[in-house]
Amino acid sequence: MLHFSSIKSFFKPINMLFLLSLFLLFSLPHVTFSAHCTTSTPTKTFQKCITLPTQQASIAWTFHHHNTTLDLVFFGTFISPSGWVGWGINPTSPEMTGTNALVAFPDPSTGQIVLLPYLLDPTVKFQRRPLLSRPLDIRILSSSATLYGGKLATVHNGAAVQIFATLKLASNKTKLHHVWNRGLYVQGYSPTIHPTTANDLSSVMTFDVMSGSTAARHTNIGTLRSVHGIINAVSWGIMLPIGAVIARYLRHIQALGPTWFYVHAGIQLFAFFLGTVGFAIGIRLGDLSPGVQYGLHRKLGFAAFCLGALQTLALLFRPKTTNKFRKYWKSYHHFVGYGCVVLGVVNCFQGFDVMGEGRSYAKLAYCLGLSTLIGVCIALEVNSWVVFCRKSKEEKLRREGLIGGSDKGSAIFS
């Protein structure tokens, strides 16, 4: 029989795993690198500037009240020698679709930097046809693009580019939706689709060029995204699997009695509560990001939440051990429970990719914690099968009269 000292030794690695996961996930900051905005360029000085939240980009501008014109420069960086960098304004909403964009890239013929206008209609998102340059719907009086370093500079990975533009604005239209992005390739004079990480899909900002004030929703979306990721990684990705492990391997320990059930139920209920909070934050993030869609991540999230809700409701209809429907309830509970755990873990990895953290320390910490838990499960599973086979062999020998009836079999855990 397993003694309580052995039980404590079993809980010790689980507790250490849980605490280590919490520490690493909460202590690793959501690192973003932003350029410091500047109002000066080699050819012009502007009145105001603002640092954009993604891609190390920034904008400097001067608004002329007397004729409602806007002089601005967008500072961006290339991510490929054959890539592109674009900035534009959406006249109606803060999203890519409908944006009037100016895109800079190396001329395929000469290698010199060129700047062409593009209108991003709904077909651009699906790349149904090549993106072709055409006149814009907004009044751009002049535009140009230069590489940092002057005429001798060449496009390379990390090369800085400045996109200059002078716009004519309506007298009452000073709050503008700015959209920017960058891509890896240009086919001819047609920019190809940009990367689809969370930062790339969030490259939009609304601010008033007269006052410099930004829209409030852009100030907290990064924090919400970090909180969403941390809560869901801890709840769906760590606590739910731990709860399943406890139910799988502790219920056979007679010394625990019904304690294993209360521990299992408590962990799963708390994990589902945290997961519900993370799920709600995810829904809110979707509302704050119009035009940004994470199809697979969203579907997996809804599926995991529905299975978790079914598991929670199943506690209200749990038959007694003597009820004839008990075995059907157990089969349902196991199937839905394991399905919820698998979906939750898979969606955690999907979430890391969506957030652009595919190679981050946060993902490494999560993988280490999950790998440790899987290793514990493998060890316990092997041990349980060894004990089961040993008991079966002893039972067979006992039936054949080779072992005395007074001999006692081993416990589940040796």
N, C-alpha and C positions, 0 to 999 in steps of 0.2 A: 504493500500500500504506500502511496506517495505521502510523505510527511509535509507539514506546513513549511519547513525550511526549503524543501524542493519547490514548493509553490512560489515562495518568495524569489527563489533563483530563476524561476520561469518568468515572473513578472519583471524582473530587473532589466533584461535587455529590451523588453517592450517599452518600459517607462523611459529608459535612456534614449531609445529610438524616437519616441514621441517628443521628448523634451529637446533633443538635438534638432529635429525637424522644425519645431517651433522657433528655436533660437536662430537657425540659419535662415529660415524664410523671413523672419521679422527683422533680422539684423542686416541682411543684404539690401542695400538701398536700390531703389529703381533709378538706375543711373541714366541720365540723359546729358548729352554734351551739346551745349548751345553756344553759338557764336555771340560775342559781345558786339552789339550794334555800334555803328559809327556813322557820323553825319558827313564825313569827308571822303572824297575820292580824288584822284589826281587831277580831274578836270572840273569838278564842281563840289560845292559845299551846300548841304541841306540843313533845314531848321530842326527837324525831328527825326528820330529813328526808333525802331522797335525790334526786339529779338523775337523771331518766330519760334514756335515750340518744337519744331522737328527739323531734321536734316541740316543742322548748323546754319540755318538761313536767317537772314534779317532784311529789313527794308528801311530805307531812309527817304524822307520826302519833304517837300515844301509846297504848301497850299497857298495859291494866290487868290485872295478874296475878290479883288477888283474885277477879275475876268473868269473866276471859278475854274482855273486850270491847276493841274496837279503835276508837279515834277517829282519823279521818284526814281530810285535805283533799287533793284533787288540783288542781294548778294547770295549766291548759291555755289555749290561744288559739284563737280562731275564724279561719278562712281565708276566710269569706264572711259578709256581713250576714244571709244567709238560711241559714247553715250550722248545723252541730251539733258538739258536743264531747262525747265519751263516755269513761268509765272504768269498768272492771269487774274482776271476779275470776273466773278459771276454776278450779273446784274440782279438776280432774283433770289438766290438762296445759297447758303454756305455748303456747296457740294461741287464735285467735279463736273457733272452733267450740266451743260449750259454755260460753261466757262469760256470766256474770250481770252485765249492764251497767246503769249509770245514764247517761242521755244528756240533756244540756242543750241547749236551743235556744229561739229566740224563739217565743212563742205566736202562731200565725197570726191569732188574733182580736185580742189586746190588744198584742202586741209585747213583753210582759214575758217575762223568762227563766223557763222551766219545766224541771223535772227529772222524767223518767219512767223506769220500769224496763223493760228489754227482755232477753229470753232469746235468745241468738244460737245457733239450731240450725243444722244443716248446710245448710238451704235458703237461709240468708241469703247465703252465699258466691255463689250463682248468681242471686240476686234473682228467684226464681221467683214470689214473691208479696210484697206490701208487709209491712214489718216493723211489727208491732203490739205495743203495750205490754201486758205481762202480768206477773203476780207472779213473783218470783225464787225460785230453789231455796235460796239462802243467807239467813240471818237478818239483815236490815237493820233495826235498831231505829229509826233516824231518818236522814233525808237532806234536803239542800237545795242550792241553787246560787245564787251571787251573782256579779254582774259587778264587776270592779275599778272602783271609783269610786262604788259605792253605788247607791241607787235611781234617781239621775238618769242613770246610765250607760246607753248604748245599744250594741247589738250592731253591730260593724263589723269590717272586715278587720283582724285583729291584736288585737281586743279580748280582754282576759284574763278568764277565768272561774275560779271556785273551786267545786269540787264537794265538799261536806261529807257524810260518812257515818259512822254508828256501827254496827259489826257485832258480832255475837255469834259467837265462834269456839269450836271444840272445844278441849278442854284440851290436846291434843297436836298441834294443827294451827296452827302459827304461821308456817310457810313457805307463802307465798301466791304464786300466779301472777297478776300484774297485767297487764291488757291495756287499752290506750287507743288512741283514734284520733279523727279529725275529718273532716267531710265538707263539701261545698259547698252541698247543698240538703236541705230537708225538705219532703216532699209531705204536706200536712196535718199529721198527727202521726207520720208515718212517715219516719225518716231514710233517705236514699238511700246508695248505695255510696260509700265513701271512695276517694281516689286510690290508685293501686296502684304507687307508686314503692317502691324498696327500703326507704327509711326508714319509709314508711307500713305496709309489710308486716312490718316488724321491730319494731313497737311492742308489745313484750311483755318482761316482766322478772320474774324470780323472786327474792324475797328474804325473809329471816326477819324478821318484825316484832318479835321479841323481841331478837335480837342485831344486826339491821341488816345481816347478811352477805348478799351476793348470790350467785347461782349462777355458777360459774366460767365457764360457756360464754358468758355475755353480755359478758365482759370482752375477749374477743379476736375476736369475730365481725366488728366493724368493721374491725379491722386485716386480717383474712383477706380481707374483701371488697375492700379497697383493693389488697392484694397480688395478688389474683386478677385485678382489672381491669388493673393495670399490666403484669403478666407477659403476659397474653393480648393486650393492645393492642400490645405490642412484638413478640411472637412471631407470632401469627396475623395481626395487622393491619399490621405494618411489614416484618419480616424475610422472611416467606414471599413477599410481592409483590416485594421486592428480589431474592430468589433467582430468581424467575420472570423478571424483567427481564434479569438477567445471562444466563440460558440463552437467552432470546429474541434478544438483540442482540449478545452477545460471541462466540457460537460461530462466527460467520462471519468473525471476524478471524483470518486465517491466522498472524499474528505471535504470537498467544497460544498456538497449538497446543492441547494438552489442558488448559491451565491453567484455561480458563473452566469446564471440567467440575468440576474439583476445588473451585474457588471456589463454584460453584453448589451442588454436593453438600454442601460444608461448611456453607454458610449454611442450607440447608434442613434438614439434620440437627440443627444447633444450635437452629434455630427450632422444630422438632418436639419436641426435648427440653424446651425452655422451655414450649412449648404443652402438653406432657403434664403438667408440674408445675402449670401454671395450671388444666388440666382436672381434675386430682386435687383441687386446692383447691376448685374449684367443686362437686365431688361432696361434699366435706366440708361446705361451706356448706349444701348441701341437707340433710345429716343434722342440722346444727345449727339448722335452721329448719323444724321440723315444722309442717305446715299451710300453708306458704308455697310456692307453685308458680309457676315461670316457664316455662310450657309451650313457647313458641316458642324462647326463648333456650336452654333445655335441649336441645331437639331439634336445633337448629342446631349446638350444641356437640358433641353426640354424632356428628352427620353429618360435621362437619369433622374430628373426631378419627379417625373410621374411615377417611376418605379419606387423611388424613395417614399413618396406619398402613399402608394399602395402598401408598402411594408409597414408604415406607421399605422395606417388604418386597420391592417390585418391584426394588430394587437387587440383591437376591440372585439374581434370575432374569433379569438383563439379558443378552440374547444378544449375541454378537459382531457386528461390522458386516457380516460375510460370511454370517451366518445368514439363512435365508429368512424366519424369523419376526420379524426385527428390525423391519420396518416396522409389524407389528401391535403389537409392544411399544411402539414410539414413539407410535403413535396412542393406545393405552391410557394411556401415561404423560402425554401432553399433556392428554387429556380429564380424567383424574383430578386432575392437578396444577392446572389452571385452575379446576376445580370446587372444589377445596380452598381456593384463594386467594379465590374469590368468596364462599364460605360463611364463611370466616374474617373477611373484611372486613365482610360484612353482620352477622355476629353481634357484632362489636365495637360497631357502632352500636346494635344491640339491647341490648347490655350497658350502654352509657351510659344508655339510657332506663330500664332495670331499676334501675340504681343511683341514679336521680334526678339524673343529671348531664347531662341533655339540653341544657342551656344553660350548661355549665360551661366554664372555661378549659381544662380537660383535654381536653374534646371539641374545642374550637377548635384546640388544639395538634395533636391527631391529624388533624383535617380539613386543616390547613395542610400537615402532612407528607405526607398521602396525596395532596393536590392537587398538591404539588410533584412527587411520584413519577409521577403521571398525566401531568403536563406534560412531564416527561422522556421518558416512553413515547411520547407523541404526536409529539414532536420527532424521536425516533429512528425511529419508524415512518414518518413522512413522508420523512425522509432516506433510509431504506432503499428505499422505493418509488421515489423520484426516481432513485437510483443504479441500481435494477433496470431501470427504464424506459430510462435512458441506455445501460446495457449491452446491453439487448435491441435498441435502435435501432442501436448500433454493430455488434452481431453481424449484424444484418440487412444493414447496408451492407457489411460485410466479405464476407458470402456473395455479395453482388452485385458484388464486386470494386471497390467505390468507395473502400475503405480498405485500405491495405497490410497484408499478413499479419503484418508485423513490429510493427505498432502494438499496444500493450497496453491493455487495458481498465482502467477505474478500479477501485479497491478498493470494498469495500462502503461504507466511510465516506469521504467526501471531506474 
